[in-house]
Amino acid sequence: MITIGDQGSQSSEELELRDQAVKSLKRKRRFVQSVIVYVTVNGVLWLIWLLTDRSKDGYIPWPAWISAVWASSSCSRAGRRTAPGPGACAVRSRSRTSSAR
């Protein structure tokens, strides 16, 4: 693993900020992966529907239910994951005051 600088000389605040940045990047990566899975699976489901059952009775196609529930669930999880934690403001304010010195 490549490290930049000597971590022994970094303050605990810098290490905490670095850990938060790494966690944020991992959350973003998981989000992108989940979007790719969502688009792929729903694309296949809609393709199956188009190729097998294209009756026009005025009803909602069955893949729409799956897409809507999955999208709603994903959006609510994304909102919870991106919401700042209880200590986020305290860490930001400490880093601003220490950098202003």
C-alpha positions in Angstrom: 0.0 0.0 0.0 1.3 3.4 -0.9 1.3 6.0 1.9 2.0 9.6 1.6 4.1 11.1 4.3 4.8 9.7 7.7 1.5 8.8 9.5 3.4 8.9 12.8 3.8 12.7 12.4 0.1 13.3 11.6 -2.1 14.6 14.3 -5.1 12.6 15.5 -7.4 15.2 13.8 -5.7 14.7 10.5 -6.0 10.9 10.8 -9.6 11.2 11.8 -10.3 13.4 8.7 -8.4 11.0 6.5 -10.5 8.1 7.9 -13.7 10.0 7.2 -12.5 10.7 3.6 -11.7 7.0 3.1 -15.2 6.0 4.4 -16.8 8.6 2.2 -15.0 7.2 -0.9 -16.0 3.7 0.0 -19.7 4.7 0.4 -19.6 6.4 -3.0 -18.1 3.3 -4.6 -20.8 1.1 -3.1 -23.4 3.5 -4.3 -22.1 3.4 -7.9 -22.0 -0.4 -7.7 -25.6 -0.5 -6.5 -26.7 1.8 -9.3 -25.0 -0.4 -11.9 -26.7 -3.5 -10.5 -30.1 -1.6 -10.4 -29.8 -0.6 -14.0 -28.6 -4.0 -15.2 -31.3 -6.1 -13.4 -34.1 -3.7 -14.2 -33.0 -3.6 -17.8 -33.2 -7.4 -18.0 -36.6 -7.4 -16.3 -38.0 -4.8 -18.7 -36.5 -6.7 -21.6 -38.2 -9.9 -20.5 -41.5 -8.1 -20.2 -41.1 -6.6 -23.6 -40.3 -9.9 -25.2 -43.0 -12.0 -23.4 -46.0 -10.0 -22.2 -46.8 -6.9 -24.1 -50.6 -6.8 -23.6 -52.0 -3.4 -23.5 -54.9 -3.8 -21.1 -54.2 -0.5 -19.4 -52.5 -2.1 -16.4 -49.1 -1.2 -15.0 -46.4 -3.5 -16.3 -45.0 -5.8 -13.6 -41.4 -4.6 -13.9 -42.6 -1.1 -12.9 -43.5 -2.3 -9.4 -40.1 -3.9 -9.0 -38.3 -0.8 -10.3 -40.3 1.6 -8.1 -39.9 -0.4 -4.9 -36.2 -0.9 -5.5 -35.6 2.7 -6.4 -37.5 3.9 -3.3 -35.5 1.6 -1.0 -32.2 2.6 -2.6 -33.0 6.3 -2.3 -33.9 6.0 1.4 -30.7 4.1 2.1 -28.6 6.6 0.2 -30.2 9.4 2.3 -29.3 7.7 5.5 -25.8 7.0 4.4 -25.0 10.5 3.3 -26.5 12.2 6.3 -23.7 13.6 8.5 -23.2 11.8 11.8 -23.6 13.5 15.2 -19.8 14.2 15.4 -19.3 15.5 11.9 -19.8 19.2 12.8 -17.5 19.0 15.8 -14.7 17.5 13.7 -15.1 20.2 11.0 -15.1 23.0 13.6 -12.0 21.6 15.3 -10.1 21.3 12.0 -11.0 24.9 11.0 -9.8 26.3 14.3 -6.6 24.3 14.3 -5.8 25.4 10.7 -6.5 29.0 11.5 -3.7 29.1 14.1 
